[in-house]
Amino acid sequence: MEKDTQRTRHCLIIEDEVQTRFAFRMTLEKMNYNVIEAEDALEAYGMIHRYLQEGPVLDFILLDLYLPSMSGMELIDRLQSDDIRIPLLITSGFLTAAVRKKLAQRHQQYILSKPFRPKELIELVNEMIQPIEGGEDVS
């Protein structure tokens, strides 16, 4: 008899544009994610610390780079400084070569340009969580 070992997945969307946040939410909920939302990086920073202490476990964070109060890049720096290792999926409608270089320097490889198609988001999320759910490291 096989046991159902799947747990509920959780993600945090950090996006200030309501319509974009809604589009992300709809796609991720179809993937069976429990979606938590924040409109700005400062609010999200507090939420992330709270979830680390109290739960739920965040499988990944979807982060817009251009946000009010604190930029997505600043949030990346704070999370890295705090040694928080939740996978990030970076989104932006303004991804210049300089921005991509800064992201690469911060070891951010999962990037989604806006506007996006739901299929692109699904593929990136699956690619990003596959190593996490793959179990033991087989090196």
C-alpha positions as CSV (number, residue, x, y, z in Angstrom):
1,M,0.0,0.0,0.0
2,E,1.4,3.3,-1.1
3,K,1.4,6.3,1.3
4,D,0.6,9.8,0.0
5,T,3.7,11.7,1.0
6,Q,2.9,14.9,-0.9
7,R,2.7,17.9,1.4
8,T,1.0,21.2,0.6
9,R,3.3,23.5,-1.3
10,H,3.6,27.2,-0.4
11,C,4.9,30.2,-2.3
12,L,5.2,33.9,-1.6
13,I,4.4,36.3,-4.4
14,I,6.0,39.7,-4.0
15,E,4.5,42.0,-6.6
16,D,3.0,45.5,-6.4
17,E,0.9,45.3,-9.5
18,V,-2.5,43.8,-8.7
19,Q,-3.3,42.4,-12.1
20,T,0.1,40.7,-12.4
21,R,-0.1,39.3,-8.9
22,F,-3.6,37.9,-9.8
23,A,-2.2,36.3,-12.9
24,F,0.7,34.7,-10.9
25,R,-1.8,33.5,-8.3
26,M,-4.1,31.9,-10.7
27,T,-1.3,30.0,-12.5
28,L,0.3,28.8,-9.2
29,E,-3.0,27.8,-7.7
30,K,-3.6,25.6,-10.7
31,M,-0.3,24.0,-9.9
32,N,-1.7,23.3,-6.4
33,Y,0.3,25.9,-4.5
34,N,-1.0,27.7,-1.5
35,V,-0.2,31.3,-2.5
36,I,0.7,34.0,0.0
37,E,1.0,37.6,-1.3
38,A,2.9,40.7,-0.4
39,E,2.7,44.1,-2.2
40,D,6.2,45.3,-1.2
41,A,9.6,43.9,-0.2
42,L,9.6,45.4,3.3
43,E,6.3,43.6,4.1
44,A,7.6,40.4,2.6
45,Y,10.9,40.5,4.5
46,G,9.0,40.4,7.8
47,M,6.7,37.7,6.5
48,I,9.6,35.5,5.4
49,H,11.2,35.7,8.9
50,R,7.8,34.9,10.4
51,Y,7.3,31.9,8.2
52,L,10.8,30.6,8.9
53,Q,9.9,30.7,12.6
54,E,6.2,29.6,12.6
55,G,5.6,28.0,9.2
56,P,4.5,27.2,6.6
57,V,7.6,26.3,4.8
58,L,7.9,28.4,1.7
59,D,8.9,26.3,-1.4
60,F,9.9,29.4,-3.3
61,I,9.5,33.2,-3.6
62,L,8.4,34.9,-6.7
63,L,10.0,38.3,-6.6
64,D,9.5,41.4,-8.7
65,L,12.6,43.5,-8.9
66,Y,11.0,46.9,-9.0
67,L,8.9,47.5,-5.8
68,P,8.0,50.4,-3.6
69,S,9.8,50.8,-0.2
70,M,12.7,48.4,-1.0
71,S,13.8,47.0,-4.4
72,G,13.8,43.3,-5.1
73,M,17.6,43.5,-5.5
74,E,17.8,44.9,-1.9
75,L,15.6,42.1,-0.6
76,I,17.9,39.5,-2.4
77,D,20.9,41.0,-0.6
78,R,19.1,41.0,2.8
79,L,18.0,37.4,2.4
80,Q,21.5,36.3,1.4
81,S,23.0,38.3,4.3
82,D,20.6,36.5,6.7
83,D,21.6,33.2,5.1
84,I,18.0,32.5,4.0
85,R,18.1,29.9,1.2
86,I,14.6,29.9,-0.1
87,P,14.6,29.6,-3.9
88,L,13.8,32.8,-5.8
89,L,12.1,33.2,-9.1
90,I,12.8,36.8,-10.2
91,T,10.4,38.7,-12.4
92,S,10.6,42.0,-14.2
93,G,9.5,43.9,-17.2
94,F,12.8,45.7,-17.4
95,L,15.6,43.2,-17.6
96,T,18.6,44.9,-19.0
97,A,22.0,43.3,-19.5
98,A,23.3,45.2,-16.4
99,V,20.4,43.9,-14.3
100,R,21.0,40.3,-15.5
101,K,24.6,40.7,-14.6
102,K,23.7,41.8,-11.1
103,L,21.4,38.9,-10.7
104,A,24.1,36.5,-11.9
105,Q,26.5,37.9,-9.3
106,R,23.9,37.1,-6.7
107,H,23.5,33.5,-8.1
108,Q,20.0,34.1,-9.3
109,Q,19.3,31.9,-12.3
110,Y,15.5,31.6,-12.4
111,I,14.3,34.8,-14.2
112,L,10.9,35.4,-15.8
113,S,10.4,38.4,-18.1
114,K,7.1,40.2,-17.9
115,P,4.7,40.1,-19.7
116,F,4.7,36.3,-19.3
117,R,2.7,33.3,-20.5
118,P,1.4,30.9,-17.8
119,K,3.2,28.1,-19.6
120,E,6.6,29.9,-19.1
121,L,5.9,30.3,-15.3
122,I,4.9,26.7,-15.0
123,E,8.0,25.5,-16.7
124,L,10.3,27.7,-14.6
125,V,8.7,26.7,-11.3
126,N,8.9,23.0,-12.3
127,E,12.6,23.4,-13.2
128,M,13.3,25.3,-10.0
129,I,11.7,22.9,-7.6
130,Q,12.8,19.7,-9.3
131,P,16.2,19.6,-7.6
132,I,14.5,20.3,-4.2
133,E,11.9,17.5,-4.6
134,G,14.4,15.1,-6.2
135,G,15.4,13.9,-2.8
136,E,18.9,12.9,-2.0
137,D,21.9,14.5,-3.8
138,V,23.3,11.8,-6.1
139,S,26.8,13.3,-6.5
